[in-house]
Amino acid sequence: MLNNQGRPSRPDTAAASEAATFTGNKALQIEEGLLFEIGQREVTGIDLPEAPVAKSRLGNHGRKTEIGLPGLSEPETMRHYVRLSRQNHAIDLGLYPLGSCTMKHNPRLNERMARLPGFADIHPLQPASTVKGAVDLMADLSHWLLEMTGMETVALSPKAGAHGELCGMVAIRAAIEARGETRGSVLVPESAHGTNPATAALLGYKVIPVPARADGTVDPAAVKERLSSDVAAIMLTNPNTCGLFERDVVEIAEAVHAAGAFFYGDGANFNAIVGKVRPGDLGVDAMHINLHKTFSTPHGGGGPGAGPVVLSKALAPFAPLPFLRRGEGGPVLVETAEATQDGERPFGRLTAFHGQMGMYTRALAYMLSHGADGLKQASEDAVLNANYVRARLSDLFHAPYGDRPCMHEALFDDHSFEGTEITTLDFAKALIDEGYHPMTMYFPLVVHGAMLIEPTESESRASLDLFIAAMRDLMMRAKAGEVEHFRAAPRFAPRRRLDETRAARQPKLAWSEPAPAAAAE
Amino acid sequence: MRYHPLTSDDRRDMLAAIGVTAIDDLFVDVPEDKRLTGLLDLPRGKSEIEVERLMGRLAGRNVAAGSVPFFIGAGAYRHHVPATVDHLIQRSEFLTSYTPYQPEIAQGTLQVLFEFQTQVARLTGMEVANASMYDGSTGTAEAVLMAHRITRRRKAVLSGGLHPHYREVVETLSRIAGDVTHALPADPTATEDILAAIDGETSCVVVQSPSFYGHLIDLKPIAEKAHAVGALLIAVFTEVVALGAIEPPGAQGADIVVGEGQSIGNPLNFGGPYVGLFATREKFVRQMPGRLCGETVDAEGTRGFVLTLSTREQHIRREKATSNICTNSGLCALAFSIHMTLLGERGLTRLAALNHAAASDLADRLAAVQGVAVLNETFFNEFTIRVPGDAATVVERLADKGVLGGVPVSRLEPSRADLSDLIVVAATEVATEDDRAAFADALAAVVAEVL
């Protein structure tokens, strides 16, 4: 049987008939319909009293139309979401080696702390006298972040890493404007996260790419060539997205500063160097910290994140509202431009309220648990684990930048598959059948068919050894010409390969009643 | 360290397998003179018991909303969240998964996002919704930038009833993107003439309903005027429960509907994380920021879901992307979707009615306090009162009496001396009759002291 991509849709017909069941379920793997197919308008899973009859104050704005929202009873709701949850891979299920994303253990202590009513059940606009502990927590978190980074101040409010980039870059622009200059361009290495050029462009900057040299790092000479009185900043990720430490970072920072520009550090990979080196000592002026990556707040299927930005002395006055000021009786939260003092020149407000308090509690609990000693150990183990994977695979997999030690992630490319007709995508999908979430694919963009592996410090040696063995086994099969094994993968996932082209060409973004013709199809 | 599985033997053997002798041989690229030699000047690691004590002490210095009569809204609302919601979002497979980049093993998250998008589209009366934004305020700013992309005009008109923080976020982002905003002054009585502010340069009109001060706004004439000059109407809400009781913005001609979804499924959290809701017309979908989940089929023809239309996004288009956003509020969107599933249409409309009834009762009680006036002719679960004297002082005195009784407008509009006697007050289904009576009594006592 051939599918719509012209590939055999099942390994063989015998397996297909074995796989057939009356319900379409396979034992514990249960298919789950859409809420809109299984729910009913009249059903509710919450007991609420009837509202007392009273005069409506809605004027003529009352709802005249139905909403179209189905409901489920409580037991049905439990089943719907538990069944759906079982169709996800997660870090609690197994190794999740997504490079540049950092999937590590999420301690449940942090969840418990974030749910204390004194943190979860407080309103951002309560009187200041009733939220002293929350402000203290923000001050404590700030202290930890500044000690780790060697910077002057921190803007806590950004909601995610990319939001933090925006914050840091606006602070840079404000500082440049404050000295009476305008600068129109930003240097961004080609290996940067896509958010870096997108952020610079959003601010109206012309993006000037900086190519990487053959060893995967930024060449200070290439930076110097592009520096001018029009350059506002360089946006540099360090360790970079190829998993390498930019060893000329100090020379680059000095050249950038000499040109009157600022050094924006993308802190996405800060988890590799906590306790080993402080970005402030390397010349960084602004850097966002993805609390969810480095300090292990859960990713939750795509967020929420939190992206506090640490700022150097030159940029500190421009931090957005709200910010903390040291007061005589403890830290004070400054919420409005009217409440600022001399020397405080916030560039504006980036979000309503104070930022991601729920993430601050989790990150601080993580920091307190680790301490200075544990944080350093975490960085060392993350780097050790990545290098172990690199070393144990490098005879079979091609590393674009040779045998240099990597930081917390190991990079290979599709030269590894030369002569096999197998792509990085095929290989990744085969890894799914082995019970692993695939590594990051096709990123960084500068490496052809990239495979970026980040095991993190929370993997044991046994877990790494099994992963390495699976990777090696698959590569042997690739080299042995078992093309079909890869092309048909994944076989055992909740879905076979999904047609992403069709999804983009004929977008279907919401459920609608099936047309009668489609039902008869 | 309890979170670290490697033993010292493991570390020694692994270094040997790599072919180095010491861990610092792996950090050779870090400039030697910049490396830290000792430990950071921070405490050593603590046990679980110790961390609980420390964090518990901090939490104990805050007054939890649930421990007192509580009437604060102004963009974040306290509602009852069923136990099922928090239990389900803590399922490992939801909590500890990443953005669904490998759809074959992320169908759980993807189907939830597809259902969430449909729920949001229906609630707002629009055709498509994205898979969430950071929050309502950043979503509003993104909507303004989107209107600029669609109309190729650079002036946004902001209603005086827009939440002051939202206004500030829009102003910040518009300014740095090189656009201009025309913000009408704060208007606690809903008498502003927004129609007069719309002209041929206008790219969009941003109107919040219910407004920051609680008024319900008729969006239809605003939509008509905006469309007549080629501008878009962006309808904003901060209290999504209101959509269970009022005409949806989509039925009133809105082109983009954006707002805060925290009320459904998510606790107050001192301001975050929250979940931004964002919906629009199908024709604008390629200009929409943020993640989108779409339906497709797998290699066997079975229905499945994937992230789609990613050519709008920063990882493909880089400096030409529709926004720099690279994530959503996935877990908060999940909480929203579960809570909404439990409510269903019947539960949501009943919840909305309960909110309206509680607020109506409170308005009557507060209006009966001597010297206090309710400014609203219409409202949902939030309204504005005028008190004799300084509202911030009144709110502080109320807190001293154990009542968290609303937000003084001066906290958000400190430059407007004429608003210093106003308090924005909200009552939801969790404010009991006793709570409401306690608030009225406390307010009467405080006002008597102040007068």
Chai-1 contact restraints between the chains, C-beta under 6 A:
chainA,res_idxA,chainB,res_idxB,connection_type,confidence,min_distance_angstrom,max_distance_angstrom,comment,restraint_id
A,N3,B,A299,contact,1.0,0.0,6.0,A-B,restraint_1
A,N3,B,E300,contact,1.0,0.0,6.0,A-B,restraint_2
A,S9,B,A299,contact,1.0,0.0,6.0,A-B,restraint_3
A,S9,B,E300,contact,1.0,0.0,6.0,A-B,restraint_4
A,L35,B,E115,contact,1.0,0.0,6.0,A-B,restraint_5
A,L35,B,T341,contact,1.0,0.0,6.0,A-B,restraint_6
A,R41,B,E345,contact,1.0,0.0,6.0,A-B,restraint_7
A,E42,B,R346,contact,1.0,0.0,6.0,A-B,restraint_8
A,V43,B,G344,contact,1.0,0.0,6.0,A-B,restraint_9
A,T44,B,G344,contact,1.0,0.0,6.0,A-B,restraint_10
A,T44,B,R346,contact,1.0,0.0,6.0,A-B,restraint_11
A,T44,B,G347,contact,1.0,0.0,6.0,A-B,restraint_12
A,G45,B,L342,contact,1.0,0.0,6.0,A-B,restraint_13
A,I46,B,P82,contact,1.0,0.0,6.0,A-B,restraint_14
A,I46,B,L342,contact,1.0,0.0,6.0,A-B,restraint_15
A,I46,B,L343,contact,1.0,0.0,6.0,A-B,restraint_16
A,I46,B,G347,contact,1.0,0.0,6.0,A-B,restraint_17
A,L48,B,R350,contact,1.0,0.0,6.0,A-B,restraint_18
A,L48,B,L351,contact,1.0,0.0,6.0,A-B,restraint_19
A,A51,B,A353,contact,1.0,0.0,6.0,A-B,restraint_20
A,A51,B,L354,contact,1.0,0.0,6.0,A-B,restraint_21
A,A51,B,A357,contact,1.0,0.0,6.0,A-B,restraint_22
A,P52,B,A357,contact,1.0,0.0,6.0,A-B,restraint_23
A,A54,B,A357,contact,1.0,0.0,6.0,A-B,restraint_24
A,A54,B,S360,contact,1.0,0.0,6.0,A-B,restraint_25
A,R57,B,S360,contact,1.0,0.0,6.0,A-B,restraint_26
A,R57,B,T378,contact,1.0,0.0,6.0,A-B,restraint_27
A,R57,B,F379,contact,1.0,0.0,6.0,A-B,restraint_28
A,G59,B,L216,contact,1.0,0.0,6.0,A-B,restraint_29
A,G59,B,T378,contact,1.0,0.0,6.0,A-B,restraint_30
A,H61,B,L216,contact,1.0,0.0,6.0,A-B,restraint_31
A,H61,B,I246,contact,1.0,0.0,6.0,A-B,restraint_32
A,H61,B,E247,contact,1.0,0.0,6.0,A-B,restraint_33
A,R63,B,A245,contact,1.0,0.0,6.0,A-B,restraint_34
A,R63,B,I246,contact,1.0,0.0,6.0,A-B,restraint_35
A,R63,B,E247,contact,1.0,0.0,6.0,A-B,restraint_36
A,I67,B,R122,contact,1.0,0.0,6.0,A-B,restraint_37
A,I67,B,E345,contact,1.0,0.0,6.0,A-B,restraint_38
A,G68,B,R122,contact,1.0,0.0,6.0,A-B,restraint_39
A,L69,B,R122,contact,1.0,0.0,6.0,A-B,restraint_40
A,L69,B,G344,contact,1.0,0.0,6.0,A-B,restraint_41
A,L69,B,E345,contact,1.0,0.0,6.0,A-B,restraint_42
A,P70,B,G344,contact,1.0,0.0,6.0,A-B,restraint_43
A,G71,B,G344,contact,1.0,0.0,6.0,A-B,restraint_44
A,G71,B,G347,contact,1.0,0.0,6.0,A-B,restraint_45
A,L72,B,T341,contact,1.0,0.0,6.0,A-B,restraint_46
A,E74,B,T84,contact,1.0,0.0,6.0,A-B,restraint_47
A,T77,B,T341,contact,1.0,0.0,6.0,A-B,restraint_48
A,T77,B,L342,contact,1.0,0.0,6.0,A-B,restraint_49
A,Y81,B,L88,contact,1.0,0.0,6.0,A-B,restraint_50
A,L84,B,G108,contact,1.0,0.0,6.0,A-B,restraint_51
A,L84,B,Q111,contact,1.0,0.0,6.0,A-B,restraint_52
A,S85,B,R91,contact,1.0,0.0,6.0,A-B,restraint_53
A,S85,B,E93,contact,1.0,0.0,6.0,A-B,restraint_54
A,S85,B,F94,contact,1.0,0.0,6.0,A-B,restraint_55
A,S85,B,G108,contact,1.0,0.0,6.0,A-B,restraint_56
A,Q87,B,Q107,contact,1.0,0.0,6.0,A-B,restraint_57
A,Q87,B,G108,contact,1.0,0.0,6.0,A-B,restraint_58
A,N88,B,E93,contact,1.0,0.0,6.0,A-B,restraint_59
A,N88,B,S97,contact,1.0,0.0,6.0,A-B,restraint_60
A,N88,B,A106,contact,1.0,0.0,6.0,A-B,restraint_61
A,N88,B,G108,contact,1.0,0.0,6.0,A-B,restraint_62
A,N88,B,T109,contact,1.0,0.0,6.0,A-B,restraint_63
A,H89,B,I105,contact,1.0,0.0,6.0,A-B,restraint_64
A,A90,B,S92,contact,1.0,0.0,6.0,A-B,restraint_65
A,A90,B,E93,contact,1.0,0.0,6.0,A-B,restraint_66
A,A90,B,T96,contact,1.0,0.0,6.0,A-B,restraint_67
A,A90,B,S97,contact,1.0,0.0,6.0,A-B,restraint_68
A,I91,B,T96,contact,1.0,0.0,6.0,A-B,restraint_69
A,D92,B,S92,contact,1.0,0.0,6.0,A-B,restraint_70
A,D92,B,T96,contact,1.0,0.0,6.0,A-B,restraint_71
A,C101,B,Y98,contact,1.0,0.0,6.0,A-B,restraint_72
A,M103,B,Y98,contact,1.0,0.0,6.0,A-B,restraint_73
A,H105,B,Y3,contact,1.0,0.0,6.0,A-B,restraint_74
A,N106,B,T96,contact,1.0,0.0,6.0,A-B,restraint_75
A,L109,B,E48,contact,1.0,0.0,6.0,A-B,restraint_76
A,M113,B,M55,contact,1.0,0.0,6.0,A-B,restraint_77
A,L116,B,A59,contact,1.0,0.0,6.0,A-B,restraint_78
A,P117,B,A64,contact,1.0,0.0,6.0,A-B,restraint_79
A,G118,B,A59,contact,1.0,0.0,6.0,A-B,restraint_80
A,G118,B,G60,contact,1.0,0.0,6.0,A-B,restraint_81
A,G118,B,N62,contact,1.0,0.0,6.0,A-B,restraint_82
A,G118,B,A64,contact,1.0,0.0,6.0,A-B,restraint_83
A,F119,B,A59,contact,1.0,0.0,6.0,A-B,restraint_84
A,A120,B,P267,contact,1.0,0.0,6.0,A-B,restraint_85
A,A120,B,N269,contact,1.0,0.0,6.0,A-B,restraint_86
A,D121,B,A64,contact,1.0,0.0,6.0,A-B,restraint_87
A,D121,B,A65,contact,1.0,0.0,6.0,A-B,restraint_88
A,D121,B,G66,contact,1.0,0.0,6.0,A-B,restraint_89
A,D121,B,P267,contact,1.0,0.0,6.0,A-B,restraint_90
A,D121,B,L268,contact,1.0,0.0,6.0,A-B,restraint_91
A,I122,B,N62,contact,1.0,0.0,6.0,A-B,restraint_92
A,I122,B,F270,contact,1.0,0.0,6.0,A-B,restraint_93
A,H123,B,A65,contact,1.0,0.0,6.0,A-B,restraint_94
A,H123,B,I72,contact,1.0,0.0,6.0,A-B,restraint_95
A,H123,B,A76,contact,1.0,0.0,6.0,A-B,restraint_96
A,H123,B,L268,contact,1.0,0.0,6.0,A-B,restraint_97
A,P124,B,A76,contact,1.0,0.0,6.0,A-B,restraint_98
A,P124,B,F270,contact,1.0,0.0,6.0,A-B,restraint_99
A,P124,B,G271,contact,1.0,0.0,6.0,A-B,restraint_100
A,L125,B,I72,contact,1.0,0.0,6.0,A-B,restraint_101
A,L125,B,A74,contact,1.0,0.0,6.0,A-B,restraint_102
A,L125,B,V407,contact,1.0,0.0,6.0,A-B,restraint_103
A,Q126,B,L404,contact,1.0,0.0,6.0,A-B,restraint_104
A,P127,B,E396,contact,1.0,0.0,6.0,A-B,restraint_105
A,P127,B,A399,contact,1.0,0.0,6.0,A-B,restraint_106
A,T130,B,V63,contact,1.0,0.0,6.0,A-B,restraint_107
A,T130,B,A399,contact,1.0,0.0,6.0,A-B,restraint_108
A,V131,B,N62,contact,1.0,0.0,6.0,A-B,restraint_109
A,K132,B,R61,contact,1.0,0.0,6.0,A-B,restraint_110
A,G133,B,L58,contact,1.0,0.0,6.0,A-B,restraint_111
A,G133,B,A59,contact,1.0,0.0,6.0,A-B,restraint_112
A,G133,B,R61,contact,1.0,0.0,6.0,A-B,restraint_113
A,G133,B,N62,contact,1.0,0.0,6.0,A-B,restraint_114
A,A134,B,N62,contact,1.0,0.0,6.0,A-B,restraint_115
A,A134,B,F270,contact,1.0,0.0,6.0,A-B,restraint_116
A,D136,B,L58,contact,1.0,0.0,6.0,A-B,restraint_117
A,L137,B,L58,contact,1.0,0.0,6.0,A-B,restraint_118
A,E147,B,L40,contact,1.0,0.0,6.0,A-B,restraint_119
A,E147,B,D41,contact,1.0,0.0,6.0,A-B,restraint_120
A,E147,B,L42,contact,1.0,0.0,6.0,A-B,restraint_121
A,K159,B,Y134,contact,1.0,0.0,6.0,A-B,restraint_122
A,A160,B,T327,contact,1.0,0.0,6.0,A-B,restraint_123
A,A162,B,N324,contact,1.0,0.0,6.0,A-B,restraint_124
A,A162,B,I325,contact,1.0,0.0,6.0,A-B,restraint_125
A,A162,B,C326,contact,1.0,0.0,6.0,A-B,restraint_126
A,V170,B,I176,contact,1.0,0.0,6.0,A-B,restraint_127
A,G194,B,Q314,contact,1.0,0.0,6.0,A-B,restraint_128
A,G194,B,H315,contact,1.0,0.0,6.0,A-B,restraint_129
A,G194,B,R318,contact,1.0,0.0,6.0,A-B,restraint_130
A,T195,B,Q314,contact,1.0,0.0,6.0,A-B,restraint_131
A,T195,B,N324,contact,1.0,0.0,6.0,A-B,restraint_132
A,T195,B,C326,contact,1.0,0.0,6.0,A-B,restraint_133
A,P197,B,R318,contact,1.0,0.0,6.0,A-B,restraint_134
A,P197,B,E319,contact,1.0,0.0,6.0,A-B,restraint_135
A,A198,B,Q314,contact,1.0,0.0,6.0,A-B,restraint_136
A,A198,B,R318,contact,1.0,0.0,6.0,A-B,restraint_137
A,A198,B,A321,contact,1.0,0.0,6.0,A-B,restraint_138
A,A198,B,N324,contact,1.0,0.0,6.0,A-B,restraint_139
A,T199,B,N324,contact,1.0,0.0,6.0,A-B,restraint_140
A,A201,B,E319,contact,1.0,0.0,6.0,A-B,restraint_141
A,L202,B,N324,contact,1.0,0.0,6.0,A-B,restraint_142
A,L203,B,I176,contact,1.0,0.0,6.0,A-B,restraint_143
A,G204,B,G178,contact,1.0,0.0,6.0,A-B,restraint_144
A,V207,B,E319,contact,1.0,0.0,6.0,A-B,restraint_145
A,F245,B,D29,contact,1.0,0.0,6.0,A-B,restraint_146
A,F245,B,V30,contact,1.0,0.0,6.0,A-B,restraint_147
A,R247,B,D29,contact,1.0,0.0,6.0,A-B,restraint_148
A,V250,B,P31,contact,1.0,0.0,6.0,A-B,restraint_149
A,G275,B,L40,contact,1.0,0.0,6.0,A-B,restraint_150
A,V277,B,V30,contact,1.0,0.0,6.0,A-B,restraint_151
A,V277,B,K34,contact,1.0,0.0,6.0,A-B,restraint_152
A,V277,B,R35,contact,1.0,0.0,6.0,A-B,restraint_153
A,D281,B,K34,contact,1.0,0.0,6.0,A-B,restraint_154
A,L282,B,K34,contact,1.0,0.0,6.0,A-B,restraint_155
A,P298,B,L95,contact,1.0,0.0,6.0,A-B,restraint_156
A,P298,B,T96,contact,1.0,0.0,6.0,A-B,restraint_157
A,H299,B,Y98,contact,1.0,0.0,6.0,A-B,restraint_158
A,G300,B,L95,contact,1.0,0.0,6.0,A-B,restraint_159
A,G300,B,G330,contact,1.0,0.0,6.0,A-B,restraint_160
A,G300,B,L331,contact,1.0,0.0,6.0,A-B,restraint_161
A,G301,B,F94,contact,1.0,0.0,6.0,A-B,restraint_162
A,G301,B,S97,contact,1.0,0.0,6.0,A-B,restraint_163
A,G301,B,T109,contact,1.0,0.0,6.0,A-B,restraint_164
A,G301,B,G330,contact,1.0,0.0,6.0,A-B,restraint_165
A,G302,B,T99,contact,1.0,0.0,6.0,A-B,restraint_166
A,G302,B,T327,contact,1.0,0.0,6.0,A-B,restraint_167
A,G302,B,N328,contact,1.0,0.0,6.0,A-B,restraint_168
A,G302,B,G330,contact,1.0,0.0,6.0,A-B,restraint_169
A,G303,B,T327,contact,1.0,0.0,6.0,A-B,restraint_170
A,G303,B,N328,contact,1.0,0.0,6.0,A-B,restraint_171
A,G303,B,S329,contact,1.0,0.0,6.0,A-B,restraint_172
A,G303,B,G330,contact,1.0,0.0,6.0,A-B,restraint_173
A,P304,B,P273,contact,1.0,0.0,6.0,A-B,restraint_174
A,P304,B,S329,contact,1.0,0.0,6.0,A-B,restraint_175
A,P304,B,C332,contact,1.0,0.0,6.0,A-B,restraint_176
A,G305,B,T327,contact,1.0,0.0,6.0,A-B,restraint_177
A,T336,B,P414,contact,1.0,0.0,6.0,A-B,restraint_178
A,E338,B,P414,contact,1.0,0.0,6.0,A-B,restraint_179
A,E338,B,S415,contact,1.0,0.0,6.0,A-B,restraint_180
A,G348,B,T172,contact,1.0,0.0,6.0,A-B,restraint_181
A,R349,B,E168,contact,1.0,0.0,6.0,A-B,restraint_182
A,R349,B,V169,contact,1.0,0.0,6.0,A-B,restraint_183
A,R349,B,T172,contact,1.0,0.0,6.0,A-B,restraint_184
A,T351,B,S137,contact,1.0,0.0,6.0,A-B,restraint_185
A,T351,B,T138,contact,1.0,0.0,6.0,A-B,restraint_186
A,A352,B,G75,contact,1.0,0.0,6.0,A-B,restraint_187
A,A352,B,S137,contact,1.0,0.0,6.0,A-B,restraint_188
A,A352,B,H165,contact,1.0,0.0,6.0,A-B,restraint_189
A,F353,B,G271,contact,1.0,0.0,6.0,A-B,restraint_190
A,H354,B,G271,contact,1.0,0.0,6.0,A-B,restraint_191
A,G355,B,G272,contact,1.0,0.0,6.0,A-B,restraint_192
A,Q356,B,G272,contact,1.0,0.0,6.0,A-B,restraint_193
A,Q356,B,P273,contact,1.0,0.0,6.0,A-B,restraint_194
A,M357,B,N269,contact,1.0,0.0,6.0,A-B,restraint_195
A,M357,B,F270,contact,1.0,0.0,6.0,A-B,restraint_196
A,M357,B,G271,contact,1.0,0.0,6.0,A-B,restraint_197
A,M357,B,G272,contact,1.0,0.0,6.0,A-B,restraint_198
A,G358,B,N269,contact,1.0,0.0,6.0,A-B,restraint_199
A,G358,B,P273,contact,1.0,0.0,6.0,A-B,restraint_200
A,A365,B,V51,contact,1.0,0.0,6.0,A-B,restraint_201
A,A365,B,M55,contact,1.0,0.0,6.0,A-B,restraint_202
A,L368,B,K46,contact,1.0,0.0,6.0,A-B,restraint_203
A,L368,B,V51,contact,1.0,0.0,6.0,A-B,restraint_204
A,S369,B,V51,contact,1.0,0.0,6.0,A-B,restraint_205
A,H370,B,G45,contact,1.0,0.0,6.0,A-B,restraint_206
A,G371,B,P43,contact,1.0,0.0,6.0,A-B,restraint_207
A,G371,B,R44,contact,1.0,0.0,6.0,A-B,restraint_208
A,G371,B,G45,contact,1.0,0.0,6.0,A-B,restraint_209
A,A372,B,L39,contact,1.0,0.0,6.0,A-B,restraint_210
A,A372,B,L40,contact,1.0,0.0,6.0,A-B,restraint_211
A,A372,B,L42,contact,1.0,0.0,6.0,A-B,restraint_212
A,D373,B,L39,contact,1.0,0.0,6.0,A-B,restraint_213
A,D373,B,R44,contact,1.0,0.0,6.0,A-B,restraint_214
A,D373,B,G45,contact,1.0,0.0,6.0,A-B,restraint_215
A,G374,B,M1,contact,1.0,0.0,6.0,A-B,restraint_216
A,G374,B,G45,contact,1.0,0.0,6.0,A-B,restraint_217
A,Q377,B,M1,contact,1.0,0.0,6.0,A-B,restraint_218
A,E380,B,I23,contact,1.0,0.0,6.0,A-B,restraint_219
A,D381,B,H4,contact,1.0,0.0,6.0,A-B,restraint_220
A,D381,B,L6,contact,1.0,0.0,6.0,A-B,restraint_221
A,V383,B,L26,contact,1.0,0.0,6.0,A-B,restraint_222
A,L384,B,M14,contact,1.0,0.0,6.0,A-B,restraint_223
A,N387,B,I18,contact,1.0,0.0,6.0,A-B,restraint_224
A,N387,B,L26,contact,1.0,0.0,6.0,A-B,restraint_225
A,Y388,B,M14,contact,1.0,0.0,6.0,A-B,restraint_226
A,A391,B,A17,contact,1.0,0.0,6.0,A-B,restraint_227
A,A391,B,I18,contact,1.0,0.0,6.0,A-B,restraint_228
A,P405,B,L26,contact,1.0,0.0,6.0,A-B,restraint_229
A,I432,B,I105,contact,1.0,0.0,6.0,A-B,restraint_230
A,P438,B,Q102,contact,1.0,0.0,6.0,A-B,restraint_231
A,S460,B,P5,contact,1.0,0.0,6.0,A-B,restraint_232
A,R461,B,D10,contact,1.0,0.0,6.0,A-B,restraint_233
A,P490,B,E104,contact,1.0,0.0,6.0,A-B,restraint_234
A,A493,B,E104,contact,1.0,0.0,6.0,A-B,restraint_235
A,A493,B,I105,contact,1.0,0.0,6.0,A-B,restraint_236
A,P494,B,Q107,contact,1.0,0.0,6.0,A-B,restraint_237
A,R495,B,E104,contact,1.0,0.0,6.0,A-B,restraint_238
A,R495,B,Q107,contact,1.0,0.0,6.0,A-B,restraint_239
A,R495,B,D298,contact,1.0,0.0,6.0,A-B,restraint_240
A,R495,B,G304,contact,1.0,0.0,6.0,A-B,restraint_241
A,R496,B,D298,contact,1.0,0.0,6.0,A-B,restraint_242
A,R496,B,A299,contact,1.0,0.0,6.0,A-B,restraint_243
A,R496,B,E300,contact,1.0,0.0,6.0,A-B,restraint_244
A,R497,B,A299,contact,1.0,0.0,6.0,A-B,restraint_245
A,L498,B,P103,contact,1.0,0.0,6.0,A-B,restraint_246
A,L498,B,T296,contact,1.0,0.0,6.0,A-B,restraint_247
A,L498,B,D298,contact,1.0,0.0,6.0,A-B,restraint_248
A,L498,B,G304,contact,1.0,0.0,6.0,A-B,restraint_249
A,L498,B,V306,contact,1.0,0.0,6.0,A-B,restraint_250
A,D499,B,T296,contact,1.0,0.0,6.0,A-B,restraint_251
A,D499,B,V297,contact,1.0,0.0,6.0,A-B,restraint_252
A,E500,B,V306,contact,1.0,0.0,6.0,A-B,restraint_253
A,R502,B,T296,contact,1.0,0.0,6.0,A-B,restraint_254
A,A503,B,G294,contact,1.0,0.0,6.0,A-B,restraint_255
A,A503,B,T296,contact,1.0,0.0,6.0,A-B,restraint_256
A,A503,B,V306,contact,1.0,0.0,6.0,A-B,restraint_257
A,A503,B,T308,contact,1.0,0.0,6.0,A-B,restraint_258
A,A504,B,T308,contact,1.0,0.0,6.0,A-B,restraint_259
A,A504,B,L309,contact,1.0,0.0,6.0,A-B,restraint_260
A,P507,B,G294,contact,1.0,0.0,6.0,A-B,restraint_261
A,K508,B,G294,contact,1.0,0.0,6.0,A-B,restraint_262
A,K508,B,E295,contact,1.0,0.0,6.0,A-B,restraint_263
A,L509,B,Q117,contact,1.0,0.0,6.0,A-B,restraint_264
A,L509,B,V128,contact,1.0,0.0,6.0,A-B,restraint_265
A,L509,B,L292,contact,1.0,0.0,6.0,A-B,restraint_266
A,L509,B,G294,contact,1.0,0.0,6.0,A-B,restraint_267
A,A510,B,Q117,contact,1.0,0.0,6.0,A-B,restraint_268
A,A510,B,T118,contact,1.0,0.0,6.0,A-B,restraint_269
A,A510,B,A121,contact,1.0,0.0,6.0,A-B,restraint_270
A,W511,B,T118,contact,1.0,0.0,6.0,A-B,restraint_271
